[in-house]
Amino acid sequence: MDRSRTQRRRGARTGWRALVVTAAAVAILAILVGIGLAVAGSGADDDVVRDETDAKEVFEEETDVSIEETVTSAEATRTQSAEIPDLVGRNVGEAEMVLSIAGFAPLLVEVESGGGEAPGTVISMDPPGGSISEHGTEVEVVYAAAAAVTEAAGSRYVVCIDPGHQAQANLDPEPIGPGSSETKEKVRGGTTGKTTGMPEYQTMLEVSLKLKEALEARGVDVVMTRTANDVDISNAERAEVANQAGADLFVRMHADGSNDASVSGCSTLYAAGNTWVQPIEERSKAAAEDVQTALAAKTGAASRGTVPRSDITGFNWARVPAILVESGFMSNPEEDRLLNTPEYQQRVADGIADGVLIYLER
Ligand SMILES: [Zn+2]
């Protein structure tokens, strides 16, 4: 493993005199913390109380160590050598302090975390814990760097969101899948709110932008097929945006319409049932199930389940797992009203984001 190393030397080689000074410092710290606690106890400032509580916790941890080490160091004072405490797996700050008190000279070495250790965790020691060494011996303490964890987590998920439709439909034909002679309109007009009069493309853009924020807040990178209504992007082209993004999931946002105003509820469609989508069918189905479950739970909307579809252009051109959320019926007065309130839109976005995260972690 090629680990980058950064060395920080702390504390000179300490003899027994330094040990006594350190012990005295710990005793003074104890007194100060005691005073601090007394002051904090009588104060009303929450921040002060919290700070002092933290200090107390740190002190208690240090106290556990120092009792043990005081015994070791008392022997060490006579023998001028001592057993090096084994500090692998403990925090580097704690290790530094314990070694100093025990009379050794810690040499802190920061390396990239290769084994998933928490930042600041001691990975190895040289000489190792348990060795008997003379006072003042330099002990190399190798610990995991914080930066390495960030790097390891640097490969983030990508989700492509497609707000359905656009201001002007484009009814020109395009193949329903790669190499197909069968065609469908490039982009249909979508539905309109029965009560609100809101066009589906606008309502879905609002929901999609909230979904973008919700996913980004969960650490997911988002690529949008559109962020405005005045665009002309066919369904095949939208799938291509997801393909080019290398998306882990392509989420298409729509609302339903029905001639029966009483029909309501949400459903999630997924790519399935033809040779084009065969490579993505299993993952698409899993994503649809996770999203549908979370969406219905978050919104309280009736769940109409998941639906396999082989006839959707925006699925057939996708090479990444693809789902289409029908977030409610705009032909239903109540769902139309809800879908056009910021509060319900947020619930839809949060529900879908929850489901997407479950899917991504599968
Ligand atoms: Zn639609």
Boltz pocket constraint, residues with backbone or C-beta under 6 A from the ligand:
constraints:
  - pocket:
      binder: B
      contacts: [[A, 164], [A, 165], [A, 190], [A, 191], [A, 200], [A, 253], [A, 254], [A, 255]]
      max_distance: 6.0
